[in-house]
Amino acid sequence: MKLAGKKVIQIVSNDFEDLELWYPVLRLREEGATVDIVGEKAQEKYMGKYGVPIMSDYAFKDVNPNDYDALLVPGGWSPDLLRRFDEVLNMVRVMDEHQKPIGQICHAGWVLISAKILQGKKVTSTPGIKDDMMNAGATWVDEPVVVDGHIISSRRPPDLPDYMREFIKVLEN
């Protein structure tokens, strides 16, 4: 398995885009990675926009990002909630500082914006937050997936195969 021994944080809050959370989790687990679901509270059920639930393994405050190899931020409306937690912004900054893979899709760019790590980066997202990404100092392009160093970004659910193929490549290295 390509990713045996790799540990990934999948952050979660309510109203995540169901496919944008579950597809990456399942793909990474298929490749042998350990994916921990991390929310505001441990052992809490969070609901996706379309009603698919997920149970958190850990609370934000209980996770040390230094113990992980990568971070995934789902899309949907949850990024607007996630970016309000200092622990989440700290996780993103630690991963960025250590050049560990950070995956973001759709509206997930809001979390990276609030963590102030997009200056000078080339990214994509849902077109709805294009201006937000550009105002944060990023160069925005309308492509299925963009890899700029350790930041892997994507637009929406139809792009998930491209997104995960690239995320896995970056995580392998």
C-alpha positions in Angstrom: 0.0 0.0 0.0 1.4 3.4 -1.1 0.6 5.3 2.1 1.1 2.7 4.8 2.4 4.5 7.9 1.1 7.9 6.9 -1.3 9.8 9.2 -3.8 12.3 8.0 -6.1 14.8 9.8 -9.5 15.2 8.2 -11.1 18.2 10.0 -14.9 18.3 10.2 -17.8 20.4 11.2 -21.5 20.2 10.3 -22.6 21.0 6.7 -19.5 19.5 5.0 -19.9 18.5 1.4 -20.5 14.8 1.8 -18.4 13.6 -1.2 -15.6 16.1 -0.6 -15.1 14.6 2.9 -15.9 10.9 2.4 -14.2 10.4 -1.0 -10.7 11.5 0.2 -11.1 9.6 3.5 -11.9 6.4 1.7 -9.3 6.8 -1.0 -6.5 7.4 1.6 -7.6 4.5 3.7 -7.6 2.3 0.6 -3.9 3.3 0.1 -3.1 2.3 3.7 -3.1 5.7 5.4 -4.6 6.3 8.8 -7.1 9.1 8.6 -8.3 10.6 11.9 -11.6 12.5 11.8 -11.1 15.6 14.0 -13.9 18.0 15.1 -14.7 20.4 17.8 -15.6 17.5 20.0 -14.4 13.9 20.1 -16.9 11.1 19.4 -19.4 13.6 18.0 -21.6 12.9 15.0 -21.3 15.6 12.3 -23.8 15.8 9.4 -23.0 16.5 5.8 -25.1 18.9 3.6 -26.9 15.9 2.1 -27.4 14.0 5.3 -24.4 11.6 5.4 -23.0 11.5 8.9 -19.4 11.0 10.2 -18.2 10.4 13.7 -15.2 12.3 15.0 -12.3 10.4 16.5 -10.7 13.4 18.3 -11.3 17.0 19.3 -9.3 19.8 17.8 -7.7 20.5 21.2 -6.5 16.9 21.5 -4.6 16.7 18.3 -0.9 17.6 17.8 -0.5 18.4 14.1 3.2 17.6 14.4 2.2 13.9 14.8 0.6 13.9 11.3 1.8 13.8 7.7 -1.0 15.8 6.0 -4.3 17.7 6.5 -7.5 17.7 4.6 -10.1 20.4 4.6 -13.5 19.5 3.2 -15.8 21.8 1.3 -19.4 22.6 1.8 -20.4 25.2 4.3 -18.3 23.7 7.1 -15.2 25.8 6.2 -17.0 28.9 7.3 -17.4 27.2 10.7 -14.0 25.6 10.9 -12.1 28.8 10.3 -13.5 30.2 13.6 -11.4 27.8 15.7 -7.9 28.9 16.7 -7.0 25.2 17.0 -7.9 24.6 13.3 -6.0 27.7 12.1 -3.0 26.6 14.2 -3.1 23.1 12.6 -3.1 24.7 9.1 -0.2 27.0 10.0 1.9 24.1 11.5 1.3 22.0 8.4 2.2 24.9 6.2 5.4 25.7 8.2 6.6 22.1 7.9 5.6 21.9 4.2 3.3 19.0 4.9 0.5 18.4 2.3 -2.7 20.4 2.8 -5.6 19.5 0.7 -8.5 21.9 0.2 -11.5 21.6 -2.1 -14.4 23.9 -3.0 -15.1 26.4 -0.1 -12.2 24.9 2.0 -10.0 27.8 0.8 -11.8 29.9 3.4 -9.8 28.0 6.2 -6.5 28.6 4.4 -7.4 32.3 3.9 -8.1 32.7 7.7 -4.8 30.9 8.5 -3.1 33.5 6.2 -1.1 31.0 4.2 -2.1 31.8 0.6 0.0 34.8 -0.2 1.9 34.0 -3.5 0.3 30.6 -3.9 -1.4 29.3 -7.1 -4.7 27.7 -6.2 -8.2 26.8 -7.4 -11.5 26.6 -5.6 -15.2 26.9 -6.3 -15.6 30.0 -8.4 -17.8 31.4 -5.6 -14.8 32.2 -3.5 -12.4 33.2 -6.3 -12.3 36.8 -5.1 -11.7 35.8 -1.5 -8.7 33.6 -2.6 -7.3 36.5 -4.7 -7.8 39.0 -2.0 -5.7 36.7 0.3 -2.8 37.1 -2.2 -3.3 33.9 -4.2 -3.3 33.5 -7.9 -6.5 31.7 -8.7 -7.0 29.5 -11.8 -10.1 27.6 -13.0 -8.6 24.1 -13.2 -9.7 20.7 -11.8 -6.7 20.5 -9.5 -3.7 22.7 -8.7 -0.6 21.7 -6.9 1.6 24.4 -5.6 4.3 22.8 -3.5 2.5 21.2 -0.5 -0.9 22.8 -1.1 -3.3 20.8 -3.3 -6.5 22.5 -4.3 -9.6 21.5 -6.2 -12.9 23.0 -7.3 -15.8 20.6 -6.7 -17.0 17.0 -6.5 -16.5 16.1 -10.2 -12.8 16.9 -9.8 -12.3 14.5 -6.9 -10.5 11.8 -8.9 -7.9 14.4 -10.1 -7.7 15.9 -6.7 -7.0 12.7 -4.8 -4.6 11.4 -7.5 -2.4 14.5 -7.0 -2.9 14.6 -3.2 -1.7 11.0 -2.9 1.4 11.8 -5.1 2.4 14.7 -2.9 1.8 12.6 0.3 3.9 9.7 -1.0 7.0 12.0 -1.2 
